Amino acid sequence: MTQPPARSRARRIGILGGTFNPIHLGHLRSAEEVREAQGLDRVLFIPSASPPHKRHDGLASAAHRLAMVRRAVVGNPFFKVSTIEIERSGHSYSVDTLRALRAHMPRATFSFIMGTDAFLEIDTWKDYATIFELCDLVVTSRPPHAETALMDLLPVAVRDQFCYPDTELTHRTGNRILFQHISGLDISASAIRERLAAGLSIRYLVPAAVERYIAHHGLYRRRVG
Ligand code: ATP
């Protein structure tokens, strides 16, 4: 008797959202280590159209930032690029992106990847408490932030929605917030922009293809206040 086809398990998708102005090795290494440790099927890199939390001075166009992200992920079969926020335009709110992705891939589960710096500001994000209902979060170490207990990093206003049995927080929905220690790469896009404005090398801070793209288009040459 032929067996019915086994139900394939839900795909586990990591999301790394960012301004990527420009994308650098800190982003890529974080995505790679989280993917491996959490057993994710793929990581979606989602460049924002207009980031609500960042100053707009020195922001390369969405087309340039997207082109750099595309070049950066070439060769990694687990990394994909989503234009969902750039196509939506306007402010890029993660809660809207998560809702749209869940509607588009109803059988998938999502893990939102972010550095400690981003997690510490999550209470400034639109409807941030809803984000905990929509996905797991993987908070990674990021120099120079010291490692602190997860509960202490969580906005006080939502602490009663979580229990803290171990090294992870469990939301009342069952979604989790995990902390993952990753190789510390003290690289930031702002430091890269500063180096470019000062005429300094960015070799080994970004993938070679991104370095070439920046040089070819003369990006970030002007210092901004
Ligand atoms: P900027 O310096 O312009 O503020 P950034 O380098 O922080 O930019 P973003 O695009 O804002 O880059 O970051 C997107 C996400 O990647 C955030 O969650 C951030 O915490 C994470 N991230 C950025 N750089 C690193 C790094 N070096 N190590 C780990 N995570 C990182």
Boltz pocket constraint, residues with backbone or C-beta under 6 A from the ligand:
constraints:
  - pocket:
      binder: B
      contacts: [[A, 17], [A, 18], [A, 19], [A, 20], [A, 21], [A, 22], [A, 25], [A, 26], [A, 27], [A, 30], [A, 113], [A, 114], [A, 115], [A, 116], [A, 117], [A, 118], [A, 140], [A, 141], [A, 142], [A, 143], [A, 183], [A, 185], [A, 186], [A, 187], [A, 188], [A, 189], [A, 190], [A, 191]]
      max_distance: 6.0
